[in-house]
């Protein structure tokens, strides 16, 4: 195999290793994937000022969010089903994040539950929260998450309904379980023996850990149907108060793309926001995350930390996002690809690459401290 040099090399390795339906779930977006492509293209189009004679012999990548020190302004954002990409995938990713000195955020829709990942990861993990209609169940889940010492709750608000994802239909992950679809799924499995052995045969129970008591299903197709039927589309800003009643730590709102919504978030008293369009997996045709970031920074005016995701494929992209106004980036596909390619070691290697790329970008722009990266770096 060709040596891994960047995130896109991990993408190709993941494509080769995973059954098509799982790779398409990681890699795809909604409808015609216009927003997915915009995330990457608009990020790449951002120019930076190359500076010289600035003494960049000492660089500081360290920062802090919500009382947690970070070795660099990067975290592993929530990615659903990641326990299907590698053996106990969420645990492996969380361990890699801990070793790198950055946060890991567990998805509600994970294979390994919050107790297992917290116990095995070596550090307190963040938790990403979706609201379903059964408030009693959600209250119990929040109690369990809090008991695990989770320091930050990331409340995803841009999924009142699931986006139409054509690749998921074609690949079979969300298609009706007809005989041809089932045969295709089995064929995809047996033609990827490394994945089959690593995940299906030795990966432990494949239940959707955090919501298993509510779902009572082990198939991804049935789980997708449960999500569509049970996610609460009636959410409004008043529900922040309900979460506050049941959660004592910081609340970070993920999925903000509009300045007016950012102002509402400040008024609602959340502790941070993530500028995100769900990786282009929800409203196709929505603007890219990076093009939305400046307006949201101006709307918030420093009242709360702004995190960012969408189109980050390198350490150079991390610096672009910081220069545009974010305090940190949450990686999604980047760590999913690397986990699928080589488990914990793959995620660790990817983070090492991101760190090295960020250091080079800082040196060539004359930025010696990530906490001081600002719009003066933009070309």
Residue, then its C-alpha position, 0 to 999 in steps of 0.5 A: x500500500x502507498x504510504x499515508x501522507x494525508x487525510x485523503x490517503x486515509x479516505x482511499x484506504x477506508x474505501x478499500x477496506x470497508x463494505x460500500x454501504x459503510x464507506x458511503x455512510x461516512x463519505x456521502x452527503x444529502x441529495x446531490x452533495x452540493x453542500x458537501x463539496x462546498x465545505x471542501x472547496x470553500x475551505x480550500x479557497x481561503x487564502x493566507x498571508x505568507x510572512x517572513x522574518x517573524x521568528x517562528x522557532x517556538x510555536x504554541x499549539x496549546x489551548x483550552x476549552x470549557x476548562x479542558x487543556x488541549x494540546x492543539x485546537x482540534x477535537x474528534x467530533x461525534x460520528x455515528x456508527x463508528x463501532x462498525x468501522x473498526x473493532x470497538x471503534x469508539x473506544x479506539x478513537x477515544x484512546x487515540x484522542x487521549x494519547x494526543x491530548x485532545x477531546x473525544x466526543x461520543x455520538x448518541x448513535x454509537x455502537x459502544x455506549x458511554x459507560x464502556x468508552x468512558x471506562x476504557x478511554x483514559x479520560x472523560x469524554x464529551x457526549x453528543x446528544x440528540x433529543x428523542x420523543x421519550x423524555x423519560x428515556x432521555x432524562x435517564x440517558x443524561x443521568x448516566x452520561x453525567x455519572x460517567x464524569x462527562x464534562x461537556x454536552x454537545x447538543x446537535x440541533x440540525x437534525x429535526x428530520x434526517x436528510x435525504x442521502x442518496x448514497x445510503x439508499x443506493x449502497x443499501x444502508x437505508x434501503x428497505x430490506x428487500x431480498x436484493x438489498x439483503x443479498x447485497x449487504x451479505x455480499x459486501x461483507x464477505x468480499x471485505x474479509x479483513x473488515x468482516x473478521x475485525x468488526x463482525x466476528x471479533x467486534x463484540x455486540x453490535x447494538x446501538x449502545x446508548x439507545x439500545x433499551x429504546x431501539x431493541x434492534x441490531x440492524x442498521x436499517x431498522x435503526x435508521x427507521x427508528x431514528x426517523x420515527x423517534x427524533x423529536x421534530x418539535x424542538x424549539x429554543x425553550x427546550x434548552x431549559x429542559x436540558x439545563x434542568x437535567x444537565x449541570x455542565x456546559x452545553x454546546x449547541x452543534x449545527x448553527x449556520x445562521x447569525x440570527x440562530x447564533x444570537x438566539x443561542x447566546x440569549x438561550x444561555x448555551x456555553x458554546x456553539x459549533x458552526x456546522x452543516x452536519x458535514x453536508x448531510x442535511x440541507x443540500x444547497x445550504x452554505x458551507x460552514x466556513x462561509x457561514x463562520x465570519x457572520x456568526x463570529x460577528x453576531x456572537x461578538x465573543x460572548x461564547x466560544x465558537x467551534x467549527x466543523x465541515x471541510x477540515x481535511x488538513x492542519x492547514x484547514x485548521x489554521x484557516x478556520x482559526x483565522x476566520x474566527x473559530x477557537x477550535x475544530x472538530x474533525x469528523x470524516x478525517x478520524x472516521x477514515x483513519x479509524x476504518x483504515x487502521x484503528x487506533x493507530x490510524x487515528x493517532x497517525x492522522x492526528x500526528x499529520x494534522x499537528x505537523x501540517x498545522x505547525x508548518x502553516x503557523x510557521x509560514x504565516x508567522x503565527x506563533x500561538x494558535x490562541x492569537x490566530x485571527x483575521x490578520x492571517x487571511x490573504 
